[in-house]
Amino acid sequence: MKISEIREKLINLAEPEYGDFVAKGAPSEYLVMGVRIPAIRRLAKEISVEDTERILVELKPKAREEVHLLSFLLAKKISKKGLDEKELFKHVQRFDSWEMVDLFCASLKCVKKNREQWLEVIDELLNGTEFQVRMGLVLLLDFYVDADYIEVVFDRILRVKNREEYYIKMAAAWLIQKCFVRFPDLTFSFMKNVDLPAWILKKAISKIRDSYQVEEEWKNRVKCDIIC
């Protein structure tokens, strides 16, 4: 499939009003065409393995949807051929919205198969730019919140707790909430005994109290024992 064909398909799939909605919720410097994510995923599946290699090199994204398409193609390639860190970081440098980060992370199902290798990648991401750090935190949220890695997750939150960028702080709060759902005792102790920035702590508590997966008793405890 040629680059021109890909762009024509995306144009035909575009819904301008939907694009306006997306642009408000996930600001980006890229053009927003208004193609829905399931349609972009289907397009990625239509592209052959051979074409994927070429498109990952040749497609210079101008639109948000093209970045998403490259993300889905790269995730497919990594799943089949393994991780190329140079290629990964080159792609991640394109990201300028939380949506680009979160959709790419969710597509990297292969992380589950080699979490130690990916933990090295995460550590490098956590030293990077706002959206690189967010990607590191979201990968932890998607694939590491379990008994084997919960302490690792806490440690990585502490590594970036003083970063001031909004989308890093939001990801940290979201990650704490996810940990609380799975491990309320451990996460409660972490929140109470570690010196977390007030903004992250309050946002995490808000997310915990809004969650349908947290028992009312725990919601009251995080409010009274940590905030009060």
C-alpha positions as a printed NumPy array, in Angstrom:
array([[  0.   ,   0.   ,   0.   ],
       [  1.367,   3.386,  -1.015],
       [  1.519,   6.418,   1.275],
       [ -0.849,   8.24 ,  -1.07 ],
       [ -3.365,   5.384,  -0.752],
       [ -3.156,   5.485,   3.026],
       [ -3.82 ,   9.202,   3.086],
       [ -6.732,   8.846,   0.691],
       [ -8.265,   6.139,   2.885],
       [ -7.909,   8.336,   5.967],
       [ -9.529,  11.275,   4.171],
       [-12.473,   9.07 ,   3.206],
       [-12.841,   7.883,   6.812],
       [-12.672,  11.363,   8.33 ],
       [-15.538,  12.873,  10.32 ],
       [-14.749,  16.586,  10.783],
       [-17.177,  17.091,  13.681],
       [-15.633,  14.169,  15.536],
       [-12.228,  15.705,  14.836],
       [-13.312,  18.93 ,  16.53 ],
       [-14.361,  16.93 ,  19.591],
       [-11.042,  15.05 ,  19.747],
       [ -8.988,  18.212,  19.302],
       [-10.562,  19.723,  22.417],
       [ -9.92 ,  16.674,  24.593],
       [ -6.427,  15.841,  23.38 ],
       [ -4.679,  19.02 ,  22.171],
       [ -1.96 ,  18.437,  19.583],
       [  0.061,  20.389,  17.047],
       [ -0.825,  17.786,  14.421],
       [ -3.737,  18.177,  12.047],
       [ -6.816,  16.354,  13.374],
       [ -8.832,  14.719,  10.617],
       [-11.528,  13.053,  12.708],
       [-10.946,   9.367,  11.951],
       [-12.142,   7.087,  14.724],
       [ -9.597,   4.814,  16.398],
       [-11.272,   1.48 ,  15.439],
       [-11.109,   2.539,  11.781],
       [ -7.4  ,   3.344,  12.095],
       [ -6.798,  -0.041,  13.716],
       [ -8.611,  -1.783,  10.862],
       [ -6.492,   0.097,   8.348],
       [ -3.337,  -0.992,  10.171],
       [ -4.475,  -4.625,   9.936],
       [ -4.963,  -4.275,   6.185],
       [ -1.316,  -3.318,   5.68 ],
       [  0.972,  -6.242,   4.927],
       [  4.117,  -7.077,   6.891],
       [  6.253,  -6.063,   3.918],
       [  4.497,  -2.731,   3.509],
       [  4.694,  -2.104,   7.249],
       [  8.497,  -1.962,   7.165],
       [  8.457,   0.583,   4.344],
       [  5.648,   2.712,   5.741],
       [  7.34 ,   2.997,   9.137],
       [ 10.29 ,   4.59 ,   7.329],
       [  8.55 ,   6.591,   4.608],
       [  5.426,   7.999,   6.284],
       [  6.194,  11.413,   7.777],
       [  3.042,  12.089,   9.795],
       [  1.195,  15.345,   9.36 ],
       [ -2.033,  14.297,  11.079],
       [ -2.804,  12.793,  14.464],
       [ -4.362,   9.806,  12.718],
       [ -1.114,   9.102,  10.867],
       [  0.768,   9.041,  14.165],
       [ -1.767,   6.544,  15.522],
       [ -1.437,   4.409,  12.405],
       [  2.344,   4.321,  12.807],
       [  1.883,   3.378,  16.466],
       [ -0.353,   0.447,  15.6  ],
       [  2.   ,  -0.697,  12.836],
       [  5.039,  -0.448,  15.098],
       [  3.279,  -2.362,  17.868],
       [  2.447,  -5.097,  15.347],
       [  6.06 ,  -5.204,  14.167],
       [  7.447,  -5.388,  17.717],
       [  5.061,  -8.228,  18.506],
       [  6.304, -10.221,  15.518],
       [ 10.   ,  -9.3  ,  15.343],
       [ 10.929,  -8.035,  18.783],
       [ 11.908,  -4.663,  20.177],
       [ 14.214,  -2.251,  18.385],
       [ 14.785,   0.472,  20.999],
       [ 16.156,   2.97 ,  18.512],
       [ 13.067,   2.631,  16.335],
       [ 10.802,   2.825,  19.383],
       [ 12.32 ,   6.036,  20.723],
       [ 12.349,   7.632,  17.291],
       [  8.612,   7.068,  17.09 ],
       [  7.885,   8.179,  20.653],
       [  9.571,  11.518,  19.94 ],
       [  6.615,  12.309,  17.663],
       [  4.113,  12.258,  20.521],
       [  2.629,  15.548,  21.654],
       [ -0.606,  14.44 ,  23.327],
       [ -1.659,  12.096,  26.095],
       [ -3.891,  10.231,  23.647],
       [ -0.956,   9.262,  21.413],
       [  0.889,   7.895,  24.433],
       [ -1.997,   5.97 ,  25.936],
       [ -3.163,   4.342,  22.699],
       [  0.364,   3.206,  21.825],
       [  0.905,   1.73 ,  25.297],
       [ -2.365,  -0.192,  25.138],
       [ -1.28 ,  -1.674,  21.798],
       [  1.999,  -3.046,  23.172],
       [  0.566,  -6.314,  24.465],
       [  3.968,  -7.904,  23.91 ],
       [  5.283,  -6.129,  27.025],
       [  3.668,  -8.885,  29.106],
       [  6.016, -11.472,  27.596],
       [  9.266,  -9.731,  28.52 ],
       [  8.677,  -7.334,  31.352],
       [ 12.289,  -7.238,  32.521],
       [ 13.513,  -6.063,  29.123],
       [ 10.745,  -3.491,  28.924],
       [ 11.49 ,  -2.273,  32.441],
       [ 14.843,  -1.071,  31.117],
       [ 12.979,   0.832,  28.4  ],
       [ 10.626,   2.296,  30.996],
       [ 13.552,   3.506,  33.088],
       [ 14.953,   5.312,  30.068],
       [ 11.559,   6.826,  29.292],
       [ 11.264,   8.099,  32.865],
       [ 14.339,  10.253,  32.272],
       [ 12.858,  11.849,  29.168],
       [ 10.408,  14.499,  28.043],
       [  6.868,  14.988,  29.355],
       [  5.251,  12.479,  27.024],
       [  8.121,   9.992,  27.299],
       [  7.747,   9.981,  31.079],
       [  4.001,   9.61 ,  30.709],
       [  4.563,   6.62 ,  28.453],
       [  6.776,   4.999,  31.089],
       [  4.093,   5.481,  33.745],
       [  1.274,   4.25 ,  31.5  ],
       [  3.244,   1.126,  30.581],
       [  3.599,   0.452,  34.303],
       [ -0.138,   0.996,  34.734],
       [ -1.056,  -1.301,  31.855],
       [  1.352,  -4.169,  32.501],
       [  3.065,  -4.037,  35.921],
       [  0.435,  -3.566,  38.616],
       [  0.614,  -7.043,  40.117],
       [  2.2  ,  -8.795,  43.093],
       [  5.515,  -9.331,  41.312],
       [  6.062,  -5.68 ,  40.421],
       [  4.046,  -3.523,  42.83 ],
       [  7.132,  -2.358,  44.743],
       [  8.873,  -1.6  ,  41.449],
       [  5.892,   0.534,  40.46 ],
       [  6.052,   2.474,  43.735],
       [  9.767,   3.062,  43.219],
       [  9.244,   4.424,  39.701],
       [  6.523,   6.795,  40.89 ],
       [  8.975,   8.221,  43.394],
       [ 11.586,   8.699,  40.676],
       [  9.357,  11.167,  38.831],
       [  7.275,  12.595,  41.672],
       [  8.864,  16.047,  41.398],
       [  8.284,  16.486,  37.681],
       [  5.949,  19.442,  37.198],
       [  4.499,  18.659,  33.766],
       [  0.727,  18.231,  33.872],
       [  0.467,  14.983,  31.925],
       [  3.159,  13.368,  34.063],
       [  1.359,  14.312,  37.272],
       [ -1.943,  13.051,  35.915],
       [ -0.382,   9.732,  34.903],
       [  1.223,   9.336,  38.339],
       [ -2.124,   9.939,  40.066],
       [ -3.86 ,   7.509,  37.711],
       [ -1.185,   4.881,  38.374],
       [ -1.59 ,   5.263,  42.145],
       [ -5.336,   4.8  ,  41.761],
       [ -4.791,   1.623,  39.731],
       [ -2.431,   0.309,  42.412],
       [ -5.018,   1.1  ,  45.083],
       [ -7.699,  -0.893,  43.286],
       [ -5.443,  -3.965,  43.203],
       [ -3.513,  -3.498,  46.458],
       [ -5.353,  -1.137,  48.814],
       [ -3.323,  -1.919,  51.945],
       [  0.065,  -1.534,  50.286],
       [ -0.943,   1.539,  48.328],
       [ -2.56 ,   3.188,  51.359],
       [  0.689,   2.727,  53.268],
       [  2.656,   4.124,  50.323],
       [  0.446,   7.189,  50.091],
       [  0.503,   7.841,  53.819],
       [  4.184,   7.303,  54.538],
       [  5.92 ,   8.625,  51.414],
       [  6.41 ,  12.315,  50.736],
       [  4.311,  12.687,  47.609],
       [  3.562,  16.148,  46.17 ],
       [  0.214,  17.449,  47.371],
       [ -1.188,  17.822,  43.851],
       [ -0.51 ,  14.192,  42.904],
       [ -1.76 ,  12.928,  46.259],
       [ -5.022,  14.88 ,  46.088],
       [ -5.642,  13.886,  42.473],
       [ -4.979,  10.216,  43.282],
       [ -7.387,  10.385,  46.241],
       [-10.026,  11.982,  44.021],
       [ -9.643,   9.186,  41.476],
       [ -9.806,   6.537,  44.221],
       [-12.978,   8.039,  45.679],
       [-14.562,   8.193,  42.218],
       [-13.781,   4.544,  41.471],
       [-16.527,   1.928,  41.505],
       [-13.846,  -0.695,  42.192],
       [-12.913,   0.667,  45.634],
       [-14.977,  -0.193,  48.709],
       [-16.648,   2.664,  50.582],
       [-14.609,   1.954,  53.705],
       [-11.373,   2.521,  51.826],
       [-12.723,   5.681,  50.217],
       [-13.432,   7.089,  53.665],
       [-10.012,   6.073,  54.968],
       [ -8.074,   7.79 ,  52.196],
       [-10.104,  10.921,  52.753],
       [ -9.853,  11.012,  56.544],
       [ -6.476,   9.389,  57.269],
       [ -4.476,  10.997,  54.48 ],
       [ -6.14 ,  14.345,  53.8  ],
       [ -7.312,  15.183,  57.309]])
